[in-house]
Amino acid sequence: MHRLTVLYPPPADEAHFREYYVRTHLPLAEKLPGLVSWQYSFDVASLSGESKYFAVFHADFESADAMAAALGSPEGKAVSADVPNYASGGVELIHYPLS
């Protein structure tokens, strides 16, 4: 398994982020080809002070190649193009194999 994690710094408008993310962005993300499972959370906390992130999303794929294919697909491009519509604080993507 291979995981894509999307980290969202605090947006300018948290209410807009939450509503848009749930109603519009997540339905796009669910269409990623090869997506095995996904989860998200708002209000990300840190154990050592203030968190740098407001929200997090995890997407699991069978392999790094499957993840790359999903991100390069028309659905993946639509997901990527949608990010500026709600993530005014930017976005950080990381990926890694799951053991």
DAFENNOR-V77684 format. One record per residue. RES is the residue in three letters. SS is DSSP state (2 for helix, 1 for strand, 0 for the rest). OMEGA is omega in degrees with one decimal (NA if undefined). Layout:
BEGIN
res=RES ss=SS omega=OMEGA
res=RES ss=SS omega=OMEGA
END
This chain:
BEGIN
res=MET ss=0 omega=-179.9
res=HIS ss=1 omega=-175.2
res=ARG ss=1 omega=169.1
res=LEU ss=1 omega=176.3
res=THR ss=1 omega=178.5
res=VAL ss=1 omega=-179.0
res=LEU ss=1 omega=-177.8
res=TYR ss=1 omega=171.0
res=PRO ss=0 omega=-178.5
res=PRO ss=0 omega=177.6
res=PRO ss=0 omega=176.7
res=ALA ss=0 omega=-177.2
res=ASP ss=0 omega=-176.9
res=GLU ss=2 omega=-179.2
res=ALA ss=2 omega=177.7
res=HIS ss=2 omega=179.2
res=PHE ss=2 omega=-177.3
res=ARG ss=2 omega=-176.4
res=GLU ss=2 omega=-178.6
res=TYR ss=2 omega=-177.7
res=TYR ss=2 omega=-177.0
res=VAL ss=2 omega=-174.0
res=ARG ss=2 omega=-172.6
res=THR ss=2 omega=-172.4
res=HIS ss=2 omega=-179.3
res=LEU ss=2 omega=175.7
res=PRO ss=2 omega=174.7
res=LEU ss=2 omega=-178.2
res=ALA ss=2 omega=179.9
res=GLU ss=0 omega=-178.2
res=LYS ss=0 omega=179.9
res=LEU ss=0 omega=179.2
res=PRO ss=0 omega=177.9
res=GLY ss=0 omega=178.9
res=LEU ss=0 omega=-178.4
res=VAL ss=0 omega=178.3
res=SER ss=1 omega=178.9
res=TRP ss=1 omega=176.9
res=GLN ss=1 omega=178.8
res=TYR ss=1 omega=176.0
res=SER ss=1 omega=172.0
res=PHE ss=1 omega=175.4
res=ASP ss=0 omega=179.4
res=VAL ss=0 omega=-178.2
res=ALA ss=0 omega=177.2
res=SER ss=0 omega=175.6
res=LEU ss=0 omega=-176.5
res=SER ss=0 omega=177.4
res=GLY ss=0 omega=-176.8
res=GLU ss=0 omega=179.8
res=SER ss=0 omega=174.8
res=LYS ss=0 omega=-172.8
res=TYR ss=0 omega=178.6
res=PHE ss=0 omega=-176.2
res=ALA ss=1 omega=178.7
res=VAL ss=1 omega=176.9
res=PHE ss=1 omega=176.0
res=HIS ss=1 omega=175.3
res=ALA ss=1 omega=-179.3
res=ASP ss=1 omega=178.9
res=PHE ss=1 omega=-179.7
res=GLU ss=0 omega=-176.5
res=SER ss=0 omega=175.2
res=ALA ss=2 omega=178.1
res=ASP ss=2 omega=177.9
res=ALA ss=2 omega=177.4
res=MET ss=2 omega=-179.9
res=ALA ss=2 omega=178.4
res=ALA ss=2 omega=178.8
res=ALA ss=2 omega=-178.3
res=LEU ss=2 omega=179.2
res=GLY ss=2 omega=-178.8
res=SER ss=0 omega=174.4
res=PRO ss=2 omega=178.0
res=GLU ss=2 omega=178.6
res=GLY ss=2 omega=177.6
res=LYS ss=2 omega=177.1
res=ALA ss=2 omega=177.9
res=VAL ss=2 omega=-179.3
res=SER ss=2 omega=-179.0
res=ALA ss=2 omega=-177.7
res=ASP ss=2 omega=-173.8
res=VAL ss=2 omega=-179.5
res=PRO ss=2 omega=-179.6
res=ASN ss=2 omega=-178.4
res=TYR ss=0 omega=-172.3
res=ALA ss=0 omega=-178.1
res=SER ss=0 omega=178.3
res=GLY ss=0 omega=-178.5
res=GLY ss=0 omega=-176.6
res=VAL ss=0 omega=174.9
res=GLU ss=1 omega=179.2
res=LEU ss=1 omega=173.2
res=ILE ss=1 omega=176.1
res=HIS ss=1 omega=-173.5
res=TYR ss=1 omega=175.6
res=PRO ss=1 omega=174.4
res=LEU ss=0 omega=179.4
res=SER ss=0 omega=NA
END
